[in-house]
Amino acid sequence: MKMKQTFNISGMSCEHCVARVEGAINALPGVKKVKINLKKNNGVVKYDDTQLTTEKIVEAVSAAGYPTEAA
């Protein structure tokens, strides 16, 4: 089933940061769409919950250097 989840992402300061976060999320299986908002320090991810969990997304973004939590 498709899920839509918003994440609060800390530490982003430029478009390069946005690209790193998008890359970390897009590398995960089951990701359908990623929209990162630098001004709001958050992102919305649409994904297939049979292939991916919210926790895995948080882990991937945090591992890329941006502390993250589900909103």
PDB file of N, CA, C, O and CB in Angstrom:
ATOM      1  N   MET A   1       0.838  -1.181   0.000  1.00  0.00           N
ATOM      2  CA  MET A   1       0.000   0.000   0.000  1.00  0.00           C
ATOM      3  C   MET A   1       0.884   1.246   0.000  1.00  0.00           C
ATOM      4  O   MET A   1       1.927   1.275   0.654  1.00  0.00           O
ATOM      5  CB  MET A   1      -0.954  -0.003   1.217  1.00  0.00           C
ATOM      6  N   LYS A   2       0.469   2.256  -0.725  1.00  0.00           N
ATOM      7  CA  LYS A   2       1.221   3.505  -0.753  1.00  0.00           C
ATOM      8  C   LYS A   2       0.975   4.287   0.529  1.00  0.00           C
ATOM      9  O   LYS A   2      -0.156   4.421   0.997  1.00  0.00           O
ATOM     10  CB  LYS A   2       0.836   4.350  -1.985  1.00  0.00           C
ATOM     11  N   MET A   3       2.065   4.794   1.075  1.00  0.00           N
ATOM     12  CA  MET A   3       2.003   5.611   2.281  1.00  0.00           C
ATOM     13  C   MET A   3       2.585   6.981   1.963  1.00  0.00           C
ATOM     14  O   MET A   3       3.410   7.125   1.061  1.00  0.00           O
ATOM     15  CB  MET A   3       2.767   4.937   3.465  1.00  0.00           C
ATOM     16  N   LYS A   4       2.144   7.986   2.717  1.00  0.00           N
ATOM     17  CA  LYS A   4       2.687   9.336   2.599  1.00  0.00           C
ATOM     18  C   LYS A   4       3.055   9.776   4.003  1.00  0.00           C
ATOM     19  O   LYS A   4       2.205   9.798   4.893  1.00  0.00           O
ATOM     20  CB  LYS A   4       1.661  10.335   1.923  1.00  0.00           C
ATOM     21  N   GLN A   5       4.327  10.129   4.208  1.00  0.00           N
ATOM     22  CA  GLN A   5       4.799  10.497   5.533  1.00  0.00           C
ATOM     23  C   GLN A   5       5.638  11.763   5.445  1.00  0.00           C
ATOM     24  O   GLN A   5       6.451  11.918   4.534  1.00  0.00           O
ATOM     25  CB  GLN A   5       5.610   9.350   6.166  1.00  0.00           C
ATOM     26  N   THR A   6       5.433  12.665   6.397  1.00  0.00           N
ATOM     27  CA  THR A   6       6.250  13.869   6.512  1.00  0.00           C
ATOM     28  C   THR A   6       7.338  13.624   7.545  1.00  0.00           C
ATOM     29  O   THR A   6       7.103  12.988   8.572  1.00  0.00           O
ATOM     30  CB  THR A   6       5.385  15.103   6.900  1.00  0.00           C
ATOM     31  N   PHE A   7       8.530  14.134   7.262  1.00  0.00           N
ATOM     32  CA  PHE A   7       9.674  13.991   8.158  1.00  0.00           C
ATOM     33  C   PHE A   7      10.245  15.363   8.468  1.00  0.00           C
ATOM     34  O   PHE A   7      10.363  16.206   7.579  1.00  0.00           O
ATOM     35  CB  PHE A   7      10.756  13.077   7.537  1.00  0.00           C
ATOM     36  N   ASN A   8      10.606  15.593   9.742  1.00  0.00           N
ATOM     37  CA  ASN A   8      11.327  16.795  10.146  1.00  0.00           C
ATOM     38  C   ASN A   8      12.812  16.474  10.024  1.00  0.00           C
ATOM     39  O   ASN A   8      13.289  15.493  10.596  1.00  0.00           O
ATOM     40  CB  ASN A   8      10.943  17.250  11.617  1.00  0.00           C
ATOM     41  N   ILE A   9      13.544  17.303   9.276  1.00  0.00           N
ATOM     42  CA  ILE A   9      14.942  17.035   8.970  1.00  0.00           C
ATOM     43  C   ILE A   9      15.785  18.206   9.464  1.00  0.00           C
ATOM     44  O   ILE A   9      15.557  19.348   9.064  1.00  0.00           O
ATOM     45  CB  ILE A   9      15.150  16.803   7.443  1.00  0.00           C
ATOM     46  N   SER A  10      16.757  17.931  10.331  1.00  0.00           N
ATOM     47  CA  SER A  10      17.620  18.973  10.889  1.00  0.00           C
ATOM     48  C   SER A  10      18.935  19.053  10.122  1.00  0.00           C
ATOM     49  O   SER A  10      19.393  18.066   9.545  1.00  0.00           O
ATOM     50  CB  SER A  10      17.891  18.709  12.379  1.00  0.00           C
ATOM     51  N   GLY A  11      19.533  20.236  10.123  1.00  0.00           N
ATOM     52  CA  GLY A  11      20.885  20.395   9.601  1.00  0.00           C
ATOM     53  C   GLY A  11      21.009  20.758   8.135  1.00  0.00           C
ATOM     54  O   GLY A  11      22.125  20.927   7.644  1.00  0.00           O
ATOM     55  N   MET A  12      19.899  20.883   7.418  1.00  0.00           N
ATOM     56  CA  MET A  12      19.987  21.267   6.006  1.00  0.00           C
ATOM     57  C   MET A  12      20.179  22.782   5.908  1.00  0.00           C
ATOM     58  O   MET A  12      19.467  23.549   6.556  1.00  0.00           O
ATOM     59  CB  MET A  12      18.708  20.820   5.223  1.00  0.00           C
ATOM     60  N   SER A  13      21.159  23.208   5.083  1.00  0.00           N
ATOM     61  CA  SER A  13      21.409  24.639   4.946  1.00  0.00           C
ATOM     62  C   SER A  13      21.479  25.113   3.499  1.00  0.00           C
ATOM     63  O   SER A  13      21.540  26.315   3.243  1.00  0.00           O
ATOM     64  CB  SER A  13      22.684  24.991   5.641  1.00  0.00           C
ATOM     65  N   CYS A  14      21.470  24.168   2.541  1.00  0.00           N
ATOM     66  CA  CYS A  14      21.605  24.568   1.136  1.00  0.00           C
ATOM     67  C   CYS A  14      21.023  23.485   0.224  1.00  0.00           C
ATOM     68  O   CYS A  14      20.592  22.429   0.686  1.00  0.00           O
ATOM     69  CB  CYS A  14      23.095  24.831   0.780  1.00  0.00           C
ATOM     70  N   GLU A  15      21.020  23.771  -1.072  1.00  0.00           N
ATOM     71  CA  GLU A  15      20.483  22.810  -2.039  1.00  0.00           C
ATOM     72  C   GLU A  15      21.319  21.529  -2.099  1.00  0.00           C
ATOM     73  O   GLU A  15      20.796  20.462  -2.419  1.00  0.00           O
ATOM     74  CB  GLU A  15      20.414  23.446  -3.425  1.00  0.00           C
ATOM     75  N   HIS A  16      22.610  21.634  -1.792  1.00  0.00           N
ATOM     76  CA  HIS A  16      23.448  20.431  -1.743  1.00  0.00           C
ATOM     77  C   HIS A  16      22.936  19.487  -0.653  1.00  0.00           C
ATOM     78  O   HIS A  16      22.894  18.272  -0.845  1.00  0.00           O
ATOM     79  CB  HIS A  16      24.939  20.805  -1.486  1.00  0.00           C
ATOM     80  N   CYS A  17      22.552  20.045   0.477  1.00  0.00           N
ATOM     81  CA  CYS A  17      21.990  19.235   1.566  1.00  0.00           C
ATOM     82  C   CYS A  17      20.705  18.548   1.099  1.00  0.00           C
ATOM     83  O   CYS A  17      20.491  17.364   1.359  1.00  0.00           O
ATOM     84  CB  CYS A  17      21.708  20.115   2.818  1.00  0.00           C
ATOM     85  N   VAL A  18      19.866  19.301   0.412  1.00  0.00           N
ATOM     86  CA  VAL A  18      18.613  18.745  -0.104  1.00  0.00           C
ATOM     87  C   VAL A  18      18.911  17.573  -1.034  1.00  0.00           C
ATOM     88  O   VAL A  18      18.258  16.532  -0.954  1.00  0.00           O
ATOM     89  CB  VAL A  18      17.793  19.831  -0.848  1.00  0.00           C
ATOM     90  N   ALA A  19      19.894  17.741  -1.912  1.00  0.00           N
ATOM     91  CA  ALA A  19      20.253  16.677  -2.851  1.00  0.00           C
ATOM     92  C   ALA A  19      20.759  15.435  -2.120  1.00  0.00           C
ATOM     93  O   ALA A  19      20.452  14.314  -2.524  1.00  0.00           O
ATOM     94  CB  ALA A  19      21.317  17.173  -3.832  1.00  0.00           C
ATOM     95  N   ARG A  20      21.528  15.624  -1.052  1.00  0.00           N
ATOM     96  CA  ARG A  20      22.023  14.471  -0.277  1.00  0.00           C
ATOM     97  C   ARG A  20      20.873  13.725   0.390  1.00  0.00           C
ATOM     98  O   ARG A  20      20.840  12.494   0.393  1.00  0.00           O
ATOM     99  CB  ARG A  20      23.038  14.932   0.791  1.00  0.00           C
ATOM    100  N   VAL A  21      19.935  14.477   0.953  1.00  0.00           N
ATOM    101  CA  VAL A  21      18.776  13.851   1.600  1.00  0.00           C
ATOM    102  C   VAL A  21      17.938  13.107   0.564  1.00  0.00           C
ATOM    103  O   VAL A  21      17.540  11.964   0.788  1.00  0.00           O
ATOM    104  CB  VAL A  21      17.914  14.913   2.331  1.00  0.00           C
ATOM    105  N   GLU A  22      17.673  13.751  -0.560  1.00  0.00           N
ATOM    106  CA  GLU A  22      16.901  13.096  -1.623  1.00  0.00           C
ATOM    107  C   GLU A  22      17.599  11.828  -2.095  1.00  0.00           C
ATOM    108  O   GLU A  22      16.948  10.805  -2.311  1.00  0.00           O
ATOM    109  CB  GLU A  22      16.691  14.054  -2.808  1.00  0.00           C
ATOM    110  N   GLY A  23      18.909  11.886  -2.256  1.00  0.00           N
ATOM    111  CA  GLY A  23      19.664  10.719  -2.697  1.00  0.00           C
ATOM    112  C   GLY A  23      19.589   9.576  -1.706  1.00  0.00           C
ATOM    113  O   GLY A  23      19.443   8.417  -2.093  1.00  0.00           O
ATOM    114  N   ALA A  24      19.689   9.903  -0.419  1.00  0.00           N
ATOM    115  CA  ALA A  24      19.616   8.871   0.618  1.00  0.00           C
ATOM    116  C   ALA A  24      18.253   8.190   0.611  1.00  0.00           C
ATOM    117  O   ALA A  24      18.163   6.973   0.777  1.00  0.00           O
ATOM    118  CB  ALA A  24      19.895   9.478   2.002  1.00  0.00           C
ATOM    119  N   ILE A  25      17.200   8.965   0.421  1.00  0.00           N
ATOM    120  CA  ILE A  25      15.850   8.398   0.417  1.00  0.00           C
ATOM    121  C   ILE A  25      15.583   7.630  -0.875  1.00  0.00           C
ATOM    122  O   ILE A  25      15.048   6.522  -0.841  1.00  0.00           O
ATOM    123  CB  ILE A  25      14.802   9.507   0.596  1.00  0.00           C
ATOM    124  N   ASN A  26      15.954   8.213  -2.006  1.00  0.00           N
ATOM    125  CA  ASN A  26      15.697   7.554  -3.293  1.00  0.00           C
ATOM    126  C   ASN A  26      16.453   6.241  -3.457  1.00  0.00           C
ATOM    127  O   ASN A  26      16.069   5.411  -4.280  1.00  0.00           O
ATOM    128  CB  ASN A  26      16.064   8.481  -4.423  1.00  0.00           C
ATOM    129  N   ALA A  27      17.513   6.039  -2.694  1.00  0.00           N
ATOM    130  CA  ALA A  27      18.278   4.793  -2.767  1.00  0.00           C
ATOM    131  C   ALA A  27      17.547   3.630  -2.095  1.00  0.00           C
ATOM    132  O   ALA A  27      17.934   2.473  -2.262  1.00  0.00           O
ATOM    133  CB  ALA A  27      19.645   4.982  -2.122  1.00  0.00           C
ATOM    134  N   LEU A  28      16.505   3.931  -1.346  1.00  0.00           N
ATOM    135  CA  LEU A  28      15.766   2.889  -0.627  1.00  0.00           C
ATOM    136  C   LEU A  28      14.736   2.226  -1.538  1.00  0.00           C
ATOM    137  O   LEU A  28      14.146   2.884  -2.395  1.00  0.00           O
ATOM    138  CB  LEU A  28      15.074   3.479   0.613  1.00  0.00           C
ATOM    139  N   PRO A  29      14.519   0.922  -1.353  1.00  0.00           N
ATOM    140  CA  PRO A  29      13.504   0.230  -2.162  1.00  0.00           C
ATOM    141  C   PRO A  29      12.098   0.670  -1.766  1.00  0.00           C
ATOM    142  O   PRO A  29      11.811   0.848  -0.582  1.00  0.00           O
ATOM    143  CB  PRO A  29      13.640  -1.298  -2.008  1.00  0.00           C
ATOM    144  N   GLY A  30      11.233   0.843  -2.743  1.00  0.00           N
ATOM    145  CA  GLY A  30       9.838   1.163  -2.460  1.00  0.00           C
ATOM    146  C   GLY A  30       9.500   2.638  -2.459  1.00  0.00           C
ATOM    147  O   GLY A  30       8.334   3.000  -2.302  1.00  0.00           O
ATOM    148  N   VAL A  31      10.505   3.512  -2.633  1.00  0.00           N
ATOM    149  CA  VAL A  31      10.251   4.954  -2.651  1.00  0.00           C
ATOM    150  C   VAL A  31       9.599   5.327  -3.977  1.00  0.00           C
ATOM    151  O   VAL A  31      10.092   4.962  -5.045  1.00  0.00           O
ATOM    152  CB  VAL A  31      11.568   5.761  -2.436  1.00  0.00           C
ATOM    153  N   LYS A  32       8.490   6.056  -3.902  1.00  0.00           N
ATOM    154  CA  LYS A  32       7.763   6.487  -5.095  1.00  0.00           C
ATOM    155  C   LYS A  32       8.013   7.956  -5.426  1.00  0.00           C
ATOM    156  O   LYS A  32       8.153   8.316  -6.595  1.00  0.00           O
ATOM    157  CB  LYS A  32       6.277   6.252  -4.908  1.00  0.00           C
ATOM    158  N   LYS A  33       8.069   8.816  -4.384  1.00  0.00           N
ATOM    159  CA  LYS A  33       8.248  10.253  -4.608  1.00  0.00           C
ATOM    160  C   LYS A  33       8.843  10.891  -3.361  1.00  0.00           C
ATOM    161  O   LYS A  33       8.503  10.523  -2.236  1.00  0.00           O
ATOM    162  CB  LYS A  33       6.900  10.932  -4.977  1.00  0.00           C
ATOM    163  N   VAL A  34       9.734  11.851  -3.575  1.00  0.00           N
ATOM    164  CA  VAL A  34      10.364  12.583  -2.475  1.00  0.00           C
ATOM    165  C   VAL A  34      10.258  14.071  -2.770  1.00  0.00           C
ATOM    166  O   VAL A  34      10.572  14.511  -3.876  1.00  0.00           O
ATOM    167  CB  VAL A  34      11.859  12.154  -2.282  1.00  0.00           C
ATOM    168  N   LYS A  35       9.817  14.847  -1.788  1.00  0.00           N
ATOM    169  CA  LYS A  35       9.752  16.311  -1.920  1.00  0.00           C
ATOM    170  C   LYS A  35      10.337  16.901  -0.647  1.00  0.00           C
ATOM    171  O   LYS A  35       9.743  16.797   0.426  1.00  0.00           O
ATOM    172  CB  LYS A  35       8.266  16.820  -2.162  1.00  0.00           C
ATOM    173  N   ILE A  36      11.508  17.524  -0.770  1.00  0.00           N
ATOM    174  CA  ILE A  36      12.188  18.118   0.373  1.00  0.00           C
ATOM    175  C   ILE A  36      11.995  19.629   0.335  1.00  0.00           C
ATOM    176  O   ILE A  36      12.133  20.249  -0.720  1.00  0.00           O
ATOM    177  CB  ILE A  36      13.699  17.752   0.377  1.00  0.00           C
ATOM    178  N   ASN A  37      11.674  20.226   1.492  1.00  0.00           N
ATOM    179  CA  ASN A  37      11.477  21.667   1.602  1.00  0.00           C
ATOM    180  C   ASN A  37      12.562  22.237   2.512  1.00  0.00           C
ATOM    181  O   ASN A  37      12.516  22.063   3.730  1.00  0.00           O
ATOM    182  CB  ASN A  37      10.050  22.005   2.148  1.00  0.00           C
ATOM    183  N   LEU A  38      13.531  22.913   1.915  1.00  0.00           N
ATOM    184  CA  LEU A  38      14.655  23.471   2.665  1.00  0.00           C
ATOM    185  C   LEU A  38      14.197  24.525   3.670  1.00  0.00           C
ATOM    186  O   LEU A  38      14.673  24.537   4.805  1.00  0.00           O
ATOM    187  CB  LEU A  38      15.674  24.077   1.709  1.00  0.00           C
ATOM    188  N   LYS A  39      13.288  25.402   3.276  1.00  0.00           N
ATOM    189  CA  LYS A  39      12.828  26.477   4.165  1.00  0.00           C
ATOM    190  C   LYS A  39      12.114  25.947   5.401  1.00  0.00           C
ATOM    191  O   LYS A  39      12.258  26.498   6.492  1.00  0.00           O
ATOM    192  CB  LYS A  39      11.904  27.412   3.412  1.00  0.00           C
ATOM    193  N   LYS A  40      11.347  24.880   5.230  1.00  0.00           N
ATOM    194  CA  LYS A  40      10.592  24.311   6.353  1.00  0.00           C
ATOM    195  C   LYS A  40      11.360  23.205   7.074  1.00  0.00           C
ATOM    196  O   LYS A  40      10.891  22.686   8.087  1.00  0.00           O
ATOM    197  CB  LYS A  40       9.262  23.766   5.860  1.00  0.00           C
ATOM    198  N   ASN A  41      12.535  22.841   6.560  1.00  0.00           N
ATOM    199  CA  ASN A  41      13.338  21.755   7.134  1.00  0.00           C
ATOM    200  C   ASN A  41      12.528  20.476   7.291  1.00  0.00           C
ATOM    201  O   ASN A  41      12.543  19.829   8.338  1.00  0.00           O
ATOM    202  CB  ASN A  41      13.902  22.174   8.486  1.00  0.00           C
ATOM    203  N   ASN A  42      11.815  20.128   6.209  1.00  0.00           N
ATOM    204  CA  ASN A  42      11.069  18.880   6.246  1.00  0.00           C
ATOM    205  C   ASN A  42      11.002  18.267   4.856  1.00  0.00           C
ATOM    206  O   ASN A  42      11.473  18.840   3.874  1.00  0.00           O
ATOM    207  CB  ASN A  42       9.658  19.109   6.800  1.00  0.00           C
ATOM    208  N   GLY A  43      10.415  17.109   4.807  1.00  0.00           N
ATOM    209  CA  GLY A  43      10.238  16.432   3.533  1.00  0.00           C
ATOM    210  C   GLY A  43       9.043  15.510   3.591  1.00  0.00           C
ATOM    211  O   GLY A  43       8.663  15.029   4.658  1.00  0.00           O
ATOM    212  N   VAL A  44       8.453  15.267   2.429  1.00  0.00           N
ATOM    213  CA  VAL A  44       7.331  14.345   2.315  1.00  0.00           C
ATOM    214  C   VAL A  44       7.778  13.208   1.407  1.00  0.00           C
ATOM    215  O   VAL A  44       8.303  13.432   0.316  1.00  0.00           O
ATOM    216  CB  VAL A  44       6.039  15.058   1.756  1.00  0.00           C
ATOM    217  N   VAL A  45       7.562  11.994   1.877  1.00  0.00           N
ATOM    218  CA  VAL A  45       7.958  10.816   1.115  1.00  0.00           C
ATOM    219  C   VAL A  45       6.729   9.952   0.877  1.00  0.00           C
ATOM    220  O   VAL A  45       5.988   9.631   1.806  1.00  0.00           O
ATOM    221  CB  VAL A  45       9.067  10.013   1.855  1.00  0.00           C
ATOM    222  N   LYS A  46       6.525   9.581  -0.383  1.00  0.00           N
ATOM    223  CA  LYS A  46       5.497   8.600  -0.729  1.00  0.00           C
ATOM    224  C   LYS A  46       6.228   7.299  -1.003  1.00  0.00           C
ATOM    225  O   LYS A  46       7.192   7.267  -1.769  1.00  0.00           O
ATOM    226  CB  LYS A  46       4.624   9.058  -1.974  1.00  0.00           C
ATOM    227  N   TYR A  47       5.765   6.217  -0.370  1.00  0.00           N
ATOM    228  CA  TYR A  47       6.467   4.949  -0.501  1.00  0.00           C
ATOM    229  C   TYR A  47       5.518   3.772  -0.335  1.00  0.00           C
ATOM    230  O   TYR A  47       4.392   3.916   0.142  1.00  0.00           O
ATOM    231  CB  TYR A  47       7.591   4.861   0.519  1.00  0.00           C
ATOM    232  N   ASP A  48       5.998   2.620  -0.736  1.00  0.00           N
ATOM    233  CA  ASP A  48       5.255   1.366  -0.627  1.00  0.00           C
ATOM    234  C   ASP A  48       5.603   0.735   0.718  1.00  0.00           C
ATOM    235  O   ASP A  48       6.735   0.300   0.931  1.00  0.00           O
ATOM    236  CB  ASP A  48       5.588   0.391  -1.820  1.00  0.00           C
ATOM    237  N   ASP A  49       4.625   0.687   1.627  1.00  0.00           N
ATOM    238  CA  ASP A  49       4.909   0.179   2.970  1.00  0.00           C
ATOM    239  C   ASP A  49       5.086  -1.334   3.036  1.00  0.00           C
ATOM    240  O   ASP A  49       5.358  -1.873   4.108  1.00  0.00           O
ATOM    241  CB  ASP A  49       3.810   0.582   3.895  1.00  0.00           C
ATOM    242  N   THR A  50       4.937  -2.020   1.920  1.00  0.00           N
ATOM    243  CA  THR A  50       5.259  -3.449   1.908  1.00  0.00           C
ATOM    244  C   THR A  50       6.752  -3.655   1.669  1.00  0.00           C
ATOM    245  O   THR A  50       7.271  -4.754   1.865  1.00  0.00           O
ATOM    246  CB  THR A  50       4.437  -4.185   0.825  1.00  0.00           C
ATOM    247  N   GLN A  51       7.448  -2.584   1.242  1.00  0.00           N
ATOM    248  CA  GLN A  51       8.877  -2.670   0.965  1.00  0.00           C
ATOM    249  C   GLN A  51       9.731  -1.828   1.901  1.00  0.00           C
ATOM    250  O   GLN A  51      10.939  -2.046   1.998  1.00  0.00           O
ATOM    251  CB  GLN A  51       9.139  -2.256  -0.442  1.00  0.00           C
ATOM    252  N   LEU A  52       9.123  -0.872   2.589  1.00  0.00           N
ATOM    253  CA  LEU A  52       9.883   0.121   3.335  1.00  0.00           C
ATOM    254  C   LEU A  52       9.106   0.572   4.564  1.00  0.00           C
ATOM    255  O   LEU A  52       7.875   0.609   4.555  1.00  0.00           O
ATOM    256  CB  LEU A  52      10.221   1.324   2.446  1.00  0.00           C
ATOM    257  N   THR A  53       9.844   0.917   5.630  1.00  0.00           N
ATOM    258  CA  THR A  53       9.214   1.424   6.850  1.00  0.00           C
ATOM    259  C   THR A  53       9.668   2.863   7.109  1.00  0.00           C
ATOM    260  O   THR A  53      10.690   3.313   6.593  1.00  0.00           O
ATOM    261  CB  THR A  53       9.557   0.517   8.064  1.00  0.00           C
ATOM    262  N   THR A  54       8.894   3.557   7.909  1.00  0.00           N
ATOM    263  CA  THR A  54       9.254   4.908   8.330  1.00  0.00           C
ATOM    264  C   THR A  54      10.611   4.897   9.020  1.00  0.00           C
ATOM    265  O   THR A  54      11.427   5.795   8.810  1.00  0.00           O
ATOM    266  CB  THR A  54       8.178   5.494   9.267  1.00  0.00           C
ATOM    267  N   GLU A  55      10.849   3.889   9.835  1.00  0.00           N
ATOM    268  CA  GLU A  55      12.106   3.789  10.575  1.00  0.00           C
ATOM    269  C   GLU A  55      13.305   3.694   9.642  1.00  0.00           C
ATOM    270  O   GLU A  55      14.349   4.286   9.917  1.00  0.00           O
ATOM    271  CB  GLU A  55      12.077   2.582  11.499  1.00  0.00           C
ATOM    272  N   LYS A  56      13.170   2.960   8.548  1.00  0.00           N
ATOM    273  CA  LYS A  56      14.274   2.819   7.586  1.00  0.00           C
ATOM    274  C   LYS A  56      14.575   4.149   6.901  1.00  0.00           C
ATOM    275  O   LYS A  56      15.733   4.455   6.617  1.00  0.00           O
ATOM    276  CB  LYS A  56      13.937   1.747   6.529  1.00  0.00           C
ATOM    277  N   ILE A  57      13.540   4.934   6.637  1.00  0.00           N
ATOM    278  CA  ILE A  57      13.748   6.252   6.033  1.00  0.00           C
ATOM    279  C   ILE A  57      14.482   7.156   7.019  1.00  0.00           C
ATOM    280  O   ILE A  57      15.433   7.842   6.643  1.00  0.00           O
ATOM    281  CB  ILE A  57      12.393   6.889   5.611  1.00  0.00           C
ATOM    282  N   VAL A  58      14.048   7.161   8.273  1.00  0.00           N
ATOM    283  CA  VAL A  58      14.711   7.958   9.312  1.00  0.00           C
ATOM    284  C   VAL A  58      16.175   7.548   9.431  1.00  0.00           C
ATOM    285  O   VAL A  58      17.055   8.406   9.500  1.00  0.00           O
ATOM    286  CB  VAL A  58      13.992   7.792  10.676  1.00  0.00           C
ATOM    287  N   GLU A  59      16.444   6.242   9.456  1.00  0.00           N
ATOM    288  CA  GLU A  59      17.819   5.744   9.567  1.00  0.00           C
ATOM    289  C   GLU A  59      18.676   6.206   8.392  1.00  0.00           C
ATOM    290  O   GLU A  59      19.816   6.627   8.589  1.00  0.00           O
ATOM    291  CB  GLU A  59      17.826   4.215   9.646  1.00  0.00           C
ATOM    292  N   ALA A  60      18.143   6.133   7.176  1.00  0.00           N
ATOM    293  CA  ALA A  60      18.910   6.497   5.982  1.00  0.00           C
ATOM    294  C   ALA A  60      19.266   7.980   5.974  1.00  0.00           C
ATOM    295  O   ALA A  60      20.400   8.340   5.662  1.00  0.00           O
ATOM    296  CB  ALA A  60      18.122   6.146   4.720  1.00  0.00           C
ATOM    297  N   VAL A  61      18.320   8.832   6.310  1.00  0.00           N
ATOM    298  CA  VAL A  61      18.577  10.274   6.302  1.00  0.00           C
ATOM    299  C   VAL A  61      19.515  10.651   7.448  1.00  0.00           C
ATOM    300  O   VAL A  61      20.412  11.476   7.273  1.00  0.00           O
ATOM    301  CB  VAL A  61      17.251  11.067   6.409  1.00  0.00           C
ATOM    302  N   SER A  62      19.310  10.054   8.607  1.00  0.00           N
ATOM    303  CA  SER A  62      20.187  10.318   9.746  1.00  0.00           C
ATOM    304  C   SER A  62      21.613   9.867   9.446  1.00  0.00           C
ATOM    305  O   SER A  62      22.569  10.551   9.808  1.00  0.00           O
ATOM    306  CB  SER A  62      19.660   9.612  11.007  1.00  0.00           C
ATOM    307  N   ALA A  63      21.760   8.713   8.782  1.00  0.00           N
ATOM    308  CA  ALA A  63      23.084   8.202   8.417  1.00  0.00           C
ATOM    309  C   ALA A  63      23.784   9.119   7.413  1.00  0.00           C
ATOM    310  O   ALA A  63      25.013   9.151   7.353  1.00  0.00           O
ATOM    311  CB  ALA A  63      22.963   6.790   7.836  1.00  0.00           C
ATOM    312  N   ALA A  64      23.006   9.863   6.628  1.00  0.00           N
ATOM    313  CA  ALA A  64      23.579  10.812   5.669  1.00  0.00           C
ATOM    314  C   ALA A  64      24.026  12.106   6.357  1.00  0.00           C
ATOM    315  O   ALA A  64      24.599  12.987   5.715  1.00  0.00           O
ATOM    316  CB  ALA A  64      22.559  11.132   4.566  1.00  0.00           C
ATOM    317  N   GLY A  65      23.763  12.219   7.663  1.00  0.00           N
ATOM    318  CA  GLY A  65      24.229  13.371   8.425  1.00  0.00           C
ATOM    319  C   GLY A  65      23.173  14.387   8.800  1.00  0.00           C
ATOM    320  O   GLY A  65      23.496  15.493   9.233  1.00  0.00           O
ATOM    321  N   TYR A  66      21.907  14.016   8.637  1.00  0.00           N
ATOM    322  CA  TYR A  66      20.816  14.943   8.917  1.00  0.00           C
ATOM    323  C   TYR A  66      19.836  14.298   9.893  1.00  0.00           C
ATOM    324  O   TYR A  66      19.005  13.486   9.485  1.00  0.00           O
ATOM    325  CB  TYR A  66      20.094  15.358   7.609  1.00  0.00           C
ATOM    326  N   PRO A  67      19.922  14.650  11.185  1.00  0.00           N
ATOM    327  CA  PRO A  67      19.005  14.063  12.165  1.00  0.00           C
ATOM    328  C   PRO A  67      17.552  14.246  11.724  1.00  0.00           C
ATOM    329  O   PRO A  67      17.132  15.338  11.339  1.00  0.00           O
ATOM    330  CB  PRO A  67      19.223  14.696  13.557  1.00  0.00           C
ATOM    331  N   THR A  68      16.806  13.159  11.791  1.00  0.00           N
ATOM    332  CA  THR A  68      15.463  13.133  11.219  1.00  0.00           C
ATOM    333  C   THR A  68      14.496  12.418  12.143  1.00  0.00           C
ATOM    334  O   THR A  68      14.871  11.498  12.869  1.00  0.00           O
ATOM    335  CB  THR A  68      15.475  12.459   9.850  1.00  0.00           C
ATOM    336  N   GLU A  69      13.238  12.858  12.103  1.00  0.00           N
ATOM    337  CA  GLU A  69      12.174  12.161  12.821  1.00  0.00           C
ATOM    338  C   GLU A  69      10.890  12.274  12.020  1.00  0.00           C
ATOM    339  O   GLU A  69      10.689  13.237  11.280  1.00  0.00           O
ATOM    340  CB  GLU A  69      11.986  12.739  14.254  1.00  0.00           C
ATOM    341  N   ALA A  70      10.031  11.291  12.171  1.00  0.00           N
ATOM    342  CA  ALA A  70       8.721  11.343  11.522  1.00  0.00           C
ATOM    343  C   ALA A  70       7.896  12.420  12.203  1.00  0.00           C
ATOM    344  O   ALA A  70       7.908  12.537  13.428  1.00  0.00           O
ATOM    345  CB  ALA A  70       7.996   9.957  11.582  1.00  0.00           C
ATOM    346  N   ALA A  71       7.184  13.201  11.416  1.00  0.00           N
ATOM    347  CA  ALA A  71       6.367  14.291  11.970  1.00  0.00           C
ATOM    348  C   ALA A  71       5.012  13.763  12.402  1.00  0.00           C
ATOM    349  O   ALA A  71       4.181  14.525  12.894  1.00  0.00           O
ATOM    350  CB  ALA A  71       6.190  15.428  10.938  1.00  0.00           C
TER     351      ALA A  71
END
